Amino acid sequence: MPSLRDSGDDEDIMTPNGTRMLMLVDDEPAQARLVSALAARAGWRTVTANDFEHAVAMLGTRDGMMLDAVIIDGFDEIAPLISELRARRPALPILMMTADNSVDVAVSAMRAGATDFLVKPIAPDRLIAALEAALGNDRGGGELRPLTEKISAPLGFDEIVGSAPKFRTALAIAAKAARARVPILVEGESGVGKEVLVEAIHAASPRVKRPLITINCGNIPANLIESEIFGHEQGAFPGAFTRQTGKIVEAEGGTLFLDEVGELPQDAQIKLLRVLQTNDYHPAGARHPREADVRIVVASNRVLLEKVAAGHFREDLYYRLAAVQLLVPPLRERRGDVPALTRHLLARIARQPGLRELGITDEAMALLASYGWPGNVRQLHDVLFRAAVLCESDALTAADFPHIAAQSLATPTAGEPSGAGVALYQPDGNLRALDAIEADVIRLAIGHYRGRMTEVARRLGIGRSTLYRKLAELGISDAA
């Protein structure tokens, strides 16, 4: 049986008009139609195989010769199928799809040769991001995303890793605001850790014993988001066959976190504004308003004020939500935190089923610290998780991060500040004060040498007593 693209003729085997080809191995027709329709939106054509034998047989067909990726719905013989596909097409991206989002299932699939792991029900943006990542077109987001949320238990403020000044400023404001009921707006790129910060805010608030309910406004259709948050009565609109209780009820006494709040449609924005103004809301079809005792926290991966200026977000709602405003800087602006973050994440990953504690070589650490991390902390976690799953030695080396090495070589870093995350200039272009730069360097050294103060002093070329004097003068904790 002929293999797929194993003859060196890759450039001659292309789908018409550049359409990308996906093989879906799935015995559920409804699920297959859904995945095919979602993939089609991103320019993929899907061929379906309903079992192991059919999938292997399709490898020799014309469609099979043009495959760009494979998605396999989880079933008992998935490991043999992955192994067979790997043997015939070593470079073919293989994504596993399953309703079981446990870490040990992901570990088993990846060790069998799976490239990525999709959890059902699949969100459209997650599927498309995974397919783009399979082709190497991703910008650092999405990869193993469901596992990131599953592995990451909530952290308190004292457990969040990061010593960069802008990041510490955001943490300080968040910790101070946590005990109040005022709304909080958290802004920052995807993957910077906005959810972690919100969890810490809830954990430090008087509402900690009540639920933290999260809604991603970008993943719910505009015509459903209002009912998802506020609920509706039976018969409120065509298709409302039963009464639905909104998430605002589930969050009673606790915190309602609206992620990607900028995607809220206008009607939902008006209802949210009413909650903030009067502490009540009106489910669709309800005769009377209902009282809400919730703390509202929102997040956006775009500057929300720009949406206000464009007329897509209400100005009065914005200023209500931005009573406390936090900006979480991207990881590329705090590269000095990468070593400490890496060790922290590896320790958390090691506690997962089927995984173990791993060290990391200086060469590997230098590689990670030099990379731009477009997907931020989430991408760093996913890369470390994948490397930890596949590592057979006691320490990760640069060879365990081939994609990062390749992208680092291909991505220019001109214009980025030198000094591994220590900024030399203020936003207005003037040099920062020497004390501020010195404080950043000391924090960087403490993180890099994991708090070993003798080593920190030696590497900085000063005595321990001088180091501790500088810590006191600059207001730096030795846990910085």
N, C-alpha and C positions, 0 to 999 in steps of 0.2 A: 504493500500500500504506500503510495507516495506521501511524503511528509509535507508539512506546510512551511514554506519559506526557509527550507533548510538547504537549498541548493545554491545559495548565493545570488539568486535572481530576484531579490526583493523589489527592486525598482521596476521590474517588468510586470509585477502582479499588483494591480491597483483596481479598486472598484470604480465604476463609471462615475464621472463628474466629481471624483474625489470623495465620494460618500464613504464613510467609515463603516466597517462590517463588524457586527457583534454576533456571537453564537450564544444563545441562552439555553441552558440545559435545565428544563423544568417540566414536571408532569402535571402542573396545574394550569389549565388553559386561561382562566381568568387572570392569574398572576402574570402569565406570559404576555397576554395582551396589554396589561398595564405597563410592564417594563418596556415592551416594544414601543408603546406610544410615548412614554417618557423619553426614551433614547432617541426617538425620531425627532423630537423637538430640538435636539442638539446635533442633528445631522447624521445619526447612526441608522443603518439598516440592520434589522435583526432577523436571523434565521434561528429556528427552534429545534432542539432535539429533546425528546421526552424521556430518554434513559441513557445509561452508560454506553450500550452497544451502538445506539443511533448516533451519539456524539462522536464516538471514535470513527464510525463509518463516514461521517460527514467531513472528516479531515481531508479525505482524498477528493472531494467534490470541488467544482469550480468555486462555489461560495466559500468552501472551507479553505481553499488556497489563498483567499483574500482576507482572512480574518485579521482583525486588529485587536480583539479582546474576547474573552469568554467570561460569562457569568454562570455559575453553577448554584442552583438551589440546593440547600443542604439535604442530603440523604445518606443512608448507611454506607454506600460505597463511594463516597465523595473522595476519600484519600486515594484509592486506587485510580480513579479517573484523573485526579490532579497529577498523580505520578505519571500516568500514561501520556497525558498532554505535555507534561514537562519533558518527558523523554523524546517525544516527537517534535516539539516546538519549544526549545529552552527559553526563548525570548518572549513568548506570547504571554501577555498579562492575563492572569486568571483571578477573578473576583468571586469570593464565596458569598452566598446570600442565604440567611437563615433567620428564623424567629427567635433563636436562642442567642442572646447577646452576652453570654458568660465569657469570662476571660479565657478559661481553659479551652473552650471550643475554638476561640480565635487562635490561641497558641498552637493547637493541634493542626488547624487548617494551614497556618503559615509555615509550620514545620514540614507539612506535606508539600508545600510549594505555592500556596496561594499568595497572590500579590496584595490583596486587600480583603476587607471584611465588611459586608453590608447587612444591616439588621432590618428585618421586616416589622412593620410596614415601612417601605422606603420613601423618604421624602425626595421630591424631584430634584432639589438642589444638591442633595447628598449623592444621588445616583450620577448626575452629570459631573459633579466634582470628581467622583471616583473614576469615571471614564476618561475625563481629561487628564487626571493624574496617571492613568494607565498608559496614555500616549506621551507622557512627559511634558504635558502642556499646563500642568497645575502651577499655581503661584504660592504653593505652600499650604493651602487650606484643605480641609476635608478628609485627608488621609486618616483612616482608622478613627474617625471622629467619635462614633458612638462609644468606642472603648475608652476614649479620653474622659468622657463624662462618667463612665461606669467605674473606672479605676480611681478617679480623683475624689476622695472623701473630703468633706468640708474642712477648711483650715481656719484657725483663729488668726487675728492680726499678727500675733507674735510668731506664727509659724510660716507666714508668707515670706518667701525669699526674695530679696532685692535690696540693694543699697544705693542705687542711682538716685541723685537728689530729686528729680522730678517724680520718680516712683515713690520715694519715701514721703514726699509732699502729699501725693494722692492718698497714701495710706493714713497719714496723720489727719487729713481732713475727714476721711471716711470714718476713722475711729472716733473722732469728736462728734460727728453727726449721727453715729449709730444709735445713740441713746435718745435722740429726739424723734418726733413723729414726722418731721418735715420730709417732703419728697426729695429724692436724690436722682440726679442725672449722671450716668457714667458713660463717658465717650472714649472711644479708642478703636483701633483697627481690630478686625476679626482675629481671635486667637491670643490677644494680649493678656487675657485673664479677667475680663469684666465679670464673668459669672463667679469666679473665685472671690473677687472683692465683694460682690453682692452677698454671697454666702457668709462672709466674715462680718459684714454689716448686720445681717440678720442674727448671727450667733452672738453678737455683742449688744444686741438691743433688748429691751424689756419684753419683746415679743418672741423670744427664742423658744419658748415652750409651745408656741402655736406654729402652724405650717408656714413654710416658704413655698409659694406656688409660682411656677415659672411658665410663661407663655411666650413663645417665639412668634411675634406678629408677622414675620416674613415667611413663615412656613404654613400659614393658614390662609385659604382663599379670602379675598376681601369681603365676599358676601356672607361668610361664616364667622369672621373674627368677632363681630359684635355679639353674636349669640354665645360664642365660646367664652367671652369675658363676662357678659352681663346676664346671659340666659334668655329664655323666651317661654311664653305660655303656649299651650297647645292651640293650634289654629291661628297663631299670630301672623303667619304668612304661608303661602303655598309650600307644602312639603313639611310643615311643622306638625307632624302627626302626634307627637308627644311633648310634654313639658320638659324643658332642659334647664338644669341649674347651672349658673355660670361659675367660672373659676373664682370670681370675687366672693362667692359664698364659701368655697373651700378654703379661702385665705382668711376667713373671719378671725379677727384677733391677731393675725399674723402679718406677713408681708406678701404683697402681690408684685411680682417682678415681671415687667413687660420688656422683653428683649426685642431689639430692632423696632422700637416704638415709632420711628419715623415712617413705618409702613402702614400705620393705622389709617383707615379711610376716615373721611370727614365726620360722618355720623358717629363713629366710635370715639373720635376725638372730642366731640361735644359731650358725650356721656361721661368720658373720663374727666373732663373739665368740671362737670357737675359734681362728681365724686369728691374732687379736690376742694370745691367751693362749699358744698353743703353736706358732705358725708352721706349722700344718698344717691340712688340710681334707679333706673326704670327699665326692667326687663321688657323686651318687645312683647306687646300684647297685654301687659299687666295694667290693671286699673289704677293702682296706687304705687307710689315710689317706695323703695325699701332702704333701710338704713345700712350703711357699710362701715364696719370698723376695721379698716385695713391701712397698712402703711404702703405707699406706692413708691417703688423704685423702678427706674427705667434705664435702658441702655441703648446706645446707637453706635454702629461702626462707621457712621458718617457724621460730619459736623451738623448737628440738628438745626443750628441757626441758619445754615445755608438753605435748608428745606423751607424754613420760615420765609427767607428772602425770595425764594422761588414761588411762594404761594402754595406749597404742598403741605404745610403744617401750620396750625393756628398759633399766632403770636402770643395770645393770652395764655394758651395752654403751655407753650414753651416756658414762659417766665414763671408759671406755677411749678412746673416740673424741675426747673433749674434753680430752685431755692438753694440747693447745695449742688455744685457742679464739680465733677471729678474728671480729669483727663489722664488716662493710663497710657504712658508712652510705649511705642513699639519696641521690640527687643533689640532691634538694630541701633536704637538710641541708648541702650544700656547693656552693651556687650560685656562690660565688666561683670555683669551678673551671671553670665553664661556658665562659668565653672561651678559656682555655688548652686545654680539652678539644676545643672546637669547631675550633680551628686545627690541633690535632694530628690529629683525625679527618679533616678536610678534606685534610690532607697525605697521609694514608694512602689515602683514597679516590682522590685524584688519580693514584695509581700503578696504578690498575686499567685494564684495556683499554677503550678508547673514552672515557676521561674525562681531565680536564686540571686543572691548578692553577687555583684560584679564590680570589679575595679575598672579604671579607664586610664590608658597611658597618656603621658604628656603630649605626645604627638597627636593623638585623637582629640584631646581637649583643645589643643591649639587649632585644629581643623574646625571644630565646632565654634570656637570663639571668633574665628575669622569669617564665618559665613554670615550672610545678611538676614536670614530667617524671615522671609516674606510672610510666612504663616505664624510667626511669633512663637509664644511659649507653647501653644497647642502643637505646632509643627515640631518643635524640639522634643516634646513628650512623645509624639508619634514615632519620630525617627529613633529615639532611644528605645522605645518599646519594641519596634521591629528588630533592631540590632540585638537587644537582649534575648529575644525569642530565638534568634538564629545563631547566637554566639555559642561556640563549643569550648572556649577556653575560660580562664578565670578573670580576664580583663578585656574590655573592648579596645580595639586598636583602630587606627585610621582605615584599615582594610574593611572594617565593619560598616563604614559609611561611604560606600562607593559613589552613591548618587550625590551626596553632599560635596564630595571631593570634585566630581565632574562639574557640578554647578558652580562651585567656588572658582574653578579655573575659567569657566565660561562667562562669569558675571563680573563686570568691572566694578571696582570699589572706589573709583576716583570721586573726590568730593566729599567722602565720608570722613568724619573726624578721626584723627589718629589717637593712639593711646588706649586702644581696646575699650572704648566706651567713655573715656574721660574727655568731656567737652572743653575746648580751649576758648571758645568764643560765646558771647551772649547773643541772643536773637537779633540784636541791633547791629551786630558785626564787630563790636568792641571786645577786647580781651576780658575774660573773667578775672576777678580778684585772685591774687596768688593764694590766699588762705583757702578759698573755695576749691581751687584746683588741687591744692595739697590735701585737703580733706577727701576729695574724690579718689586720689591716688592711694591714700591710706585705706579707705574703704575697699577699694579694689584689691589691695594686697591682703587684707584680712579675709576677704572672700576666697581669693585664689589659694591662700595657704591654710584655709579651713580653720581660722582662728588660732593658729599656732603662733603666738605672739613673739616668741624667740626667733622663729624663722622669718616672721614679718619684719622685725627690727633688723635682722641680718641682711635681708634682701634690700631693704631700704637704705642700708648703710648707716644706721643710727643705733644707739644703745637702747635697751629696754626701758630704762628710766626716761630717756628722751621721748620714746614712743608714747609712754603713758602720759607724759606731760602734754604732748601734742593732742592726745585723745581728749584730755580734760579741757585744753584751751579751745579746741575746735568743736567740742560738744559731741564727740563720736563715742558710741558704745563699742566695747570690744566684741560685740556680737553683730557689728555692722556688716 
